[in-house]
Amino acid sequence: MKVFVIWPFKEFEISILFSELEKNGHEVVYWVGLKEGEKYKPTGAIFHDHNDAWAGNPSKEVDTSSFAPPDKDLLSVLHKSESNLLTMMNKRYHHMSVDERKHFYYDMLQYWKGVIDKYNPELIIFPTVPHTVYNYLIYELAVLLGIKTVMFEDIQVGERIFLYNIWQDGCLDLKQELEKNKEKIFQLEDLSRDLQEYFNLQTENKDDATPPYMSHYKKNYTGGRLLEHKLNIIVNAIRNGSILKRIINYIIKLKNNPQKEYEKLQIKPDYNKNFVYVALCYQPERTTSPQGGVFVDQILMIETLSASLPKGWVLYVKEHPSQMWLNGLNYSSCRYPGYYKKIAQLKNTFIIPVETNSFELIKKCQAIATVTGTVGWEAILRMKPAMIFGYAWYRDCPGIFKVDSTEACRQAFLKVINGFSIKKQDILNYFKSMDNIAINSQIDRISGSLKRPSLLSEPEIMENITKAIIENIKKITN
């Protein structure tokens, strides 16, 4: 089988994957990786530097002279993908106009359609749900052309990851396991030790069960680390002569910035009211683009909730803390001037302070709503119904309302009013099903994005991932 590997992570482990693919009769014909790892390239494979691919530059090893621009029919069939990709460009191409973004997409489509036609892959392997412009485009082309795909999602529960073939379909092994176990009665003691500990942490009414990635971001983007970062900016600005310009821009931002806009509108939540806790996701990021679908526009989510809210209920909207930590005083394509004002103007909708304790809000709310945020999972484990607008990894867990319209929200609210409840047994059965099929590994660890504690070495992590890929290839090709 001819394989494309889109794996732009630390490179010494990649040799484990390449070796096993070769042993099982597969040929890596194209690899997108980090430049420093090019020495691990399989014999005969095309290498493409990840940063070049992200910038829209072709591999130096590919002759593109015969690649034709995309035609009307191809652009028409990919129109939904185009919408996602234009939003995805908020991450690195926020300075581009809409027309610039569209043509950048056309150029990239010309290249990757040409590459796929030329090298004819039968399988494309991604480490995570594709969410940079180029790898998401590769994924959409693969789905369109019937090319098999495999990827993973780090669920931040113990050392577990899910394997997807089509990320919109979720984890098919989990769905099958849930169906098999739906009539069984599992106890906490039936779970692996680490999942027992995680379950207890989340369900014993402890106020702080903060996910590791939140502690990581807070440590690195507040306090002393933030001061160090700002000093580095000042030093570099002095060296390159841009210090005056930066001072002027900073003075302007002091008068008009997203933090000021947010804090001007915020109110203290009244816990005596019936309310829905609406937790915004950090943007730009995979969790909303592409996994939010149309609800990458989180204001659309809030408008939908506001229009369907039961009489006398209110929405309390809280920004993701990382949005302020990582972006500071800067407006962006995701949080533009007037963004929070538009939210606050909606009927029965109120912005609350970022520092409001999320677990206290879950405890006191009637329901929570989010696109894909971890808060939905935290709510379910605390027996509170969650309304999910996107493709959250936990979307198959009992107690989730998957909603995408005003009518779907109305029906969910009606069920909540009429006494909808989550059964602990259903949650335990979900944990056991997850325990049975999830892969013991971490994607975050090998990507370098987050160093969580691990009982596994990095080679062991990669070996487990590789084993899952090889087994999945056998399954989807039989």
N, C-alpha and C positions, 0 to 999 in steps of 0.2 A: 504494500500500500504506500502511495506517495503522500508525504506528510509535510505540512507547513507547521512550524513551531513559532508562535508569537510569545516570547518569554523574556521580557526585558528586566530580569532581576539579577541578583548576584550570580556570577557565572560558574564558580567551581562545581556547584551541584548539578549544573545542566548536563555535565558529562554522564551522570547516572541515567538520566532520561534518554539521552542519545544512544548509550550503550544498550539499554534494554529494548529500545525500538528496533535497533539493528538486529539484536538476537532473535527478535520475534518476526523478522522478515520484512520490516518496514524501512522505507528510505526517506530520510529527511532531505527534501529538495530545496527548502527555503527556510531561513531562520532570521527572525528579528530579535536582536539581543543588544546588550550593552557593549560598546566598542572595546572595552578592556577585556572582554571575554571572547573576542573573535578567534583566539587561538584554539578554542574548543570546537570550532566549526567542523561538522562531519565532512568527510571527503565527498567532493562533488556538489555540496550544498551551496546555494547563494546566501551570502551574509548581508544583512541590512541593519545598519545602526539605528537603534530605537529613536534617538534624537533627530536623526535625519528623516526617519519616517514620520515623526511627529511634525516636523517642519515642512513636510510635503516634498522632500527631496528623494529622488529614486535611489535605489542601490547602485553603487558604482559598477557592479557586476552585470547589470541588466541593460540591454540595448532596447531603448524605448521607441526607436524610430518608426516602428510599424504599429504602435498603439494608437488606435483611433479615438477621437473625442467621444464622449457618451452621446448617444442619439436620443431623440425624443421619447421613444418607447421605453428605453431603460430608465430615463429620468422620471417618467410617469409612474412606472411600477415601483420606483424607490422613493416616491414623494413623502411617505411617512418617515422613512429613514432620513431624508433630507432635513425635515423639521427637527428631528432629534439632534442631528449633527450640527445644525446651525446654533442650537442652544448649547451643545457640548463645547462649542468654540469659546464660550464665556471663560473657560479655564485658562487658555493661553492666547486667545485671539480677540480679547475683549475690545481692543483698539480698532478692529476692522468694522467697516460699515456692513450692512446686510448684503449689498451687492458684492463686496469684496469676499465675504464669507462664502456666498454662493459660488463664485467662480473658483475659489480655493477648493471647495468641495468638488466641482466639476473636474479640476485638474487631478485631484487625488483619485477620483473615480476612474478617470482615464488610465491612470497608472495601475491601480490594483485590479481592475477588470482585465487589463492587458497581461499582468503577471499571472493571474489565475488561468486565463486562457492559454498562456504559453507553457506553464509548468504543470497544469492539470492536477491539482491536489485532490486526494480522496478524503482527507481528514485534515482539520485545522485544530491545533491545540492552543488554548489560552490559559494563563494561570488563574485569571479572575473573570468575572463578567466584563466584557470589553467596554471601555468607557473613555478611551482617548479617541480622538477623531479617526485616526487611521485604522486602529484595530476594530473599532465599532463598524466602520465601513467594510472591512474584511469580513466581519461576522455577518452583516446583512447580505453581502454578496454570496456568502456560503449558503445561507438559508435559501436565498432566491434560486441558486443553482443546484440545490440538493446535495451540497457537500456536507459531510458529517462534521460535527464540532464537539469539543469537550472542554469544560472549564470548571472552576471551583468557586465556592463562596465561603469565606471565613466567618463563622457564625458567632464567634466570641463566647462560646459556651464550652468551658474546658478547653481541651485541645481537639476541637472537632471542626471539620469542614464538610460541606456538601458538594457532590459532583452533579453538574448539570450537562445535558447535551444541548437543549434549547432553554436558555435561562428563563424565558417567559413561562415555560411549562413547570418550572421548579424541579425539585428532586424527585424523580419518578420512583426510585427505590424507596424513598420515605413514604410516598403515597401508597405503595403496595404494602409496606410494612404496617402502616396505620390501618389499612383495610383488614389485614390479617389479624391484628391485635385488638380490634374495636370491641370485642365481647369479652376480652380477658381482664383479669383483675391483678394488676401488678402493685407491688409494695415498693416503698422507697429503697428497701434493702436489695431489691432486684437490680438496681442501677449500679454502674461502675462507681467506685469511690469518689472520683472527682466530680461526677454529676450529682451524687448525693450531697456533697459539700456545696456545690453551686445551688442546688434546689433549696437547701436549708438557708443559705445566705439570702436568697431572694424571697423566701416565704415566712421567715420567722419575725416579721415586723421590725426588721432592723432599718434604721433610717438611711444608712449609707451602704449601698451596694453598687457604688459607682463603677461603671465599666473601666477597664484598664486604659483604653484609648483616651478617655476623658481626662484621667489623671496625667497621662503622658502629655496631652496638649496643654493642660493648665500649667504643668511644670515648665514646659518649653516656651510658652508664649505669655507668661505673666511674671511679675516680680523681677528678680535679678536677671533672669534669662532675657526678658523683654528689654531691660535697660542695656544689657550687653549688646543685644541686636541693634538697638537704636544708636548706641555709640559707634558701632561698626559702620552704620549708614552715614553718620556724620563724618567719620574719618575718611571714608571712601569719597564722600561728596567734596571734602576739602582737597583731596588728592586730584580728583578729576575736574575741579573747578565749577561744580554745580551747586555749591553750598548756598549761594545767594538765592538761586531759584528755589531750592528746597525750603529755605527759610520763609520765602514769600508764600509758597504753597501751603506750608504748615500754618501760617497765620490765617490764611483763607479758610483752611479746614477747621481751625478752632472755632470759627463763627458758624460754620455749616457742615455738619458731619452726621453720619447715621446714628452714632451714639446719642448725640444731642436730640435728634429727631425722635428717637425711640423713647428716651427718658422724659421728654416733654409730654409725651402721650400716655405714658404708663400710669396705671392705678394699682393700688394694693387690692388683691383679690378678696372678695367677701365670701367666706366659706359657708355662709348660711344660705346662699343661693344654690339652686340647681344649675350645675355648669358642666360644660364639656371642656376638658383640658386639651388645647390644640398645641402640639409641639412641632415647631418648625425644624426642618432638617438643614444642616450646614450645606451651603452651595458656593461654588460649583463642585459637585462630587457625584460619584457613581450612584449613590443612594437615591438621587432624584433624576439624574441624567446618565443612563436611560431608564433606571428602574422606577421612576415616577410616572413614566409615560407622559400624558398631557398634563399631569399634575406636577411636572417640573415647575410649572407656574403655581406656586403654593397659595397665591392669592385666590386662584380659581377654586382650590380646595376650600378655603375659608368662606368664599362666597356661596359655594354649594352647601356647606354646613349652615351658614346663616339663613339661607332661604328655606331650610328644612327643619329648623330648630323648633322643638315643642314650645308651646306658650309658657312664658315665665322663665324659660331657661336662657342662659347666656353662654357665650364663648369666651374663655380666657386663653389668649394667644401668647406664647412665650418663645422668644428667639432662642436658637441654639447658642449656648455660651461660646462655642468655637468660632461663631461668625464674628463676634467682637474681638476675640483673642487673636485670630489670624489676620483680620482685616483692619483692625484698629479704627482710625478716623477716616478711612477711605470708603467712599461710595464705589459701587461696582456695577457690572451688568446685572448682577443678581439682586443687589440691594441699592437701587437707584434713588435719587432724591424723590421724596413723596411716597416711597414704598410703604412705610409704616403708617403714614397718614391715611393712605387708601384703605388699609386694614381697619384702622380705628374708626373710619366713617361708616363701616358696615353695621347693619342693624344688630343690636344686642351683642356686639363684639368689642372686647376690651383687651388692650395690651397690658401685660403685667411684667414686673421687673424680672430681668434675666436671672437674678440671684435667688428668686423664689424657689424653694426646695421642691424638686420634681417629685420626690416620693411622697411629700405631703400633699401635693396636688393630686396625685394618683389616689391617695387614701380618701380624699374628700370629694372627688368628682363623681359624676354619674356615668361618665364614659370618657375615654380619651380618643383623640383623632390625630393621625399623622400620615405622611406619605409612606415612609418605610422605617421610621425611626425606631431605635432600640426601646424607646419609651412604650411602644405598643406591646412588646414582649414583656417588659417589666410590669405593665398593667395586668396582662393576662395571668402572670404568676402571682399577682395580688388579688386575683378574682374580680378584676374590673374589665368590662367589655371594651374592646378596642376596635375602632373604625379605621381601616387601612385602605388608602387610596392607590397605592402602588404595589410593586412586586417585592414585598418584604420577605426575607428568608424564612420567617416563621408563619407565613400566610396560611399554612395548612393546619395550624394549631387550633383546637377547639376554643371557642370564645371570640374568634376573629370575625368581624363583619367586613367582608370585602365589598367596598362601595365605589361607585364611579359616577353617580348622578344624584340629583335632588331626591328623586323618588326612592332610590336605594337607601339614602340616608334616612328618609322619613320612615321607611319600613324598619330600619335598624333601631331608630329611636322608639318606635311603637313597641318593639319587642322588649327594649330596656324598661320602658314604663310599665309594661305588663308583667314584669318580674323575671326577665331573663337572668339566668345565673350560670356560672361556670362551675363545673364539677371538678374537684381535686383529682378524682380518679381518671378523668379524661386527660388531665395535664400529666399525670404520672404515666399513663399509657403513651402519651406523645413522647415523653422523655425516654421511655424504654424503646420505643420505635426508633427514635433518633440515635440512641445508644447502640442499637443493633446494626445500623446501616452507615452512620457517619464515619468518615475517615479520620483516624487518629493522626492529626497533623496541624500545621499552622501555615497559612499563606503569608500572613503578616511578618512572620519571623524571617522567611527567606527573601521577602521583598525588601526588608530593611526599614519598612515604614513604622513598625512598632515592635519593640523588644519586650514581649511578654515572657514571664517565667515559663520554662519548659522542662519536662523530664526527658525530652528527646533532643539528640544532637541535630545539627542542621543536615548532615548527610542522612540521618534516620528519617527526618521530616520529608526530605526529597525522595527517599526510597519508598515511603508509604504513598506518596503522591504518584510516583511512577508506577507502582504496583496497581493502583486504582485505575490509572490510564490504560495500562495493558489489559486489565480485566474488562474494562468498559469497551475497548476496541473489539475484543472477542465477542462481547454481547451484542454490539450494534452491527456487527458484520455477519453474524450467523443467521 
